[in-house]
């Protein structure tokens, strides 16, 4: 049974339970809802929750655990003699999965039964006809492992379907049996929903922990293959993919910071001034038109900004600034990416700053005007200090967005990993190299691929440091008002 059909059946059972629960509750009191402790709908909701939530919870956990169990068992069947020279267990397991899919396709299309396929002399040809290309170095043990992989997956899927449907029916029966006029259905439902909300809020925390742990584990694996001292102190980035690689992070950090600083120098002043104008000076008609127009910038895909940088901004900077000043002849440069990225970040700063400024109490403005301050003095000495935490938060959001941007840098700044003060030189960033190191046919266990996790963890720590610094600044200079 497919996952979609199973989920649909559980949803239908839960919906049926809702109507049955409501009808049972009314039947207990001969249709007089006033004799019930809770409204009839709460009884239906109780049956719905007991039918759906445990079933979907087990379904989600099963989908997470089954692949790990099956792959660990099948990987144990692969001996070192079954791994071709120059390959690895992960690559052999990829073959196992592809062969298992091919066997399933051949059997499901009715070309052969499992017994016929197992006894067939040319299983390689049959799988090739099903769209599975096998190399000459695929050993017979790998084919057997694929059969075991398919059998275990099928058995696990069947067991999952039976267990999930049994839980849904058992939950429905349990909830229906509890229905009575004295049953506190509303209390049970609200408690159930409260725990669901707590679980939902916990997902964000667990996701963050999972991301950090995955980065840490792979980074530790990388530093076992490549010295940490060279990674953090080497100023050369030159991955060779055949040994002798230089994987120093400083050229990438330099390019990331250089592009981000230029972007913030463009976006922060423009964004804050735009927010001050919209919040304090613009009329309602002007604000109604200007604010949506500014926010449209946030909805433009970054690939469009990258094309704009490559086709328009880059050539303009090259022809009117770089070449006349003798600073370069390439349209791909840090300045190109920084300017375009700054334009993209303007709505991040202006919209959030505008909302924060509007949230400053009107009484502060009135008090300032009552003391004789002008509007500009009120903005500078009262409104901006009161809105400082929110404005710093907007700037931090823009900085994080700039540090994590990829497409604009690829098209606007190039891919050269070097350290230079010339803003018209082509450079690259950490995020661009993370993408480039994880794409291609390089073996995953190689240092040139695992370095992407070390880059990601470094970027995470750097961004965390920026947030801690911002919190310190906000707490030190924040104005407190009663």
GIVENVEN-V507991 format. One record per residue. NEAR is the number of other ideal C-beta (glycine too) atoms within 8 Angstrom. D_LAST is the distance of its C-alpha to the last C-alpha in whole Angstrom. Layout:
# GIVENVEN-V507991
near=<NEAR/NEAR>
d_last=<D_LAST/D_LAST>
This chain:
# GIVENVEN-V507991
near=<6/5/6/6/8/14/10/8/10/16/9/8/14/15/9/9/17/12/9/12/17/12/8/11/15/11/8/10/11/5/6/6/9/4/6/14/8/12/7/11/7/11/16/15/12/16/17/13/12/13/16/14/11/10/15/10/8/12/13/8/8/12/10/8/8/12/8/8/9/12/10/8/10/14/9/6/10/14/7/4/5/10/10/7/3/3/8/9/8/9/9/14/12/8/13/14/10/10/15/13/9/12/14/9/11/13/12/6/7/4/8/9/6/8/6/8/13/7/5/9/3/6/9/8/7/13/13/10/7/11/7/11/5/10/6/3/6/10/9/5/10/14/11/9/13/14/11/11/14/11/8/11/11/8/8/12/10/9/8/14/10/8/10/14/13/8/11/16/10/8/15/16/8/9/15/12/6/8/14/6/9/5/11/8/15/10/8/10/13/8/8/11/9/8/8/9/8/8/8/7/8/8/8/7/8/8/8/8/8/8/8/9/8/9/12/9/8/11/12/8/11/13/11/5/8/12/6/7/6/11/14/8/8/11/7/7/11/8/10/8/7/4/4/5/11/10/14/13/14/10/15/14/11/10/17/13/8/12/18/13/9/16/17/14/10/15/17/11/8/12/17/12/8/13/14/13/9/13/10/10/7/10/5/6/6/8/10/8/8/11/11/8/7/12/10/9/10/9/5/9/5/11/8/8/15/14/9/10/16/11/7/8/11/14/9/8/15/15/8/6/11/13/10/6/6/4/9/10/5/11/9/11/20/15/11/15/16/17/14/15/20/15/11/16/16/15/12/14/17/15/13/13/16/13/9/14/15/7/7/12/6/6/6/12/12/8/9/12/10/6/6/4/10/5/9/6/9/13/11/8/9/14/13/12/9/10/13/12/9/13/13/11/11/14/12/11/10/16/11/10/11/13/14/8/14/11/10/16/16/10/11/17/16/10/8/8/11/8/6/6/3/7/11/13/12/11/17/14/15/14/13/12/14/11/9/9/13/7/5/4/2/9/8/8/8/10/10/12/12/16/14/11/13/14/14/10/11/11/13/10/8/10/10/8/8/11/9/8/8/12/8/8/9/11/7/6/8/8/7/4/6/2>
d_last=<62/59/56/55/58/56/53/54/56/53/51/54/54/51/51/54/52/50/52/54/51/51/54/55/52/53/57/56/55/58/55/53/50/48/50/48/45/43/44/47/45/43/47/47/44/45/49/47/45/47/50/48/45/48/50/48/47/50/51/48/49/53/52/50/53/56/56/56/58/61/60/61/64/65/64/66/69/69/71/71/75/73/71/73/73/70/68/65/64/61/64/66/64/63/67/67/64/66/69/68/66/70/72/69/70/74/74/72/74/77/79/79/79/77/80/82/79/80/84/83/85/83/79/78/80/78/75/75/76/73/71/71/72/73/74/77/76/74/76/77/75/72/73/74/70/69/71/69/66/67/68/65/63/65/65/61/61/63/61/58/59/61/58/55/57/58/54/54/56/56/52/53/56/53/51/54/55/52/52/52/51/49/47/44/44/40/39/41/40/36/37/39/36/33/36/37/33/32/36/35/31/33/36/33/33/37/37/36/37/41/40/39/42/45/44/44/48/49/48/50/53/53/52/55/57/56/55/51/52/53/51/48/50/52/52/54/54/57/58/62/62/65/64/63/60/57/54/51/48/47/48/46/43/44/45/41/39/41/41/37/36/38/37/33/34/35/32/29/30/31/29/26/27/28/25/23/26/26/22/22/26/28/29/29/33/33/30/32/35/33/31/33/36/34/33/37/37/35/38/41/43/43/47/46/44/47/50/48/48/51/53/51/49/51/54/52/51/54/56/54/52/54/57/57/55/58/55/56/58/56/54/52/49/46/45/46/44/41/41/42/39/37/37/37/33/32/31/29/27/27/26/23/22/22/20/17/17/18/15/12/11/13/11/11/14/15/13/15/19/18/18/22/21/23/22/23/21/18/19/20/17/14/15/17/14/12/14/16/16/18/20/21/22/24/26/27/28/30/31/32/34/36/37/38/40/44/46/45/46/49/50/48/48/52/52/53/52/52/50/50/48/49/47/50/52/52/49/48/45/44/44/47/49/48/49/52/53/53/55/59/61/60/61/57/58/59/56/56/54/52/51/49/47/46/45/43/41/41/39/37/36/35/33/31/31/29/27/26/26/23/21/22/21/18/16/18/16/13/10/7/4/0>
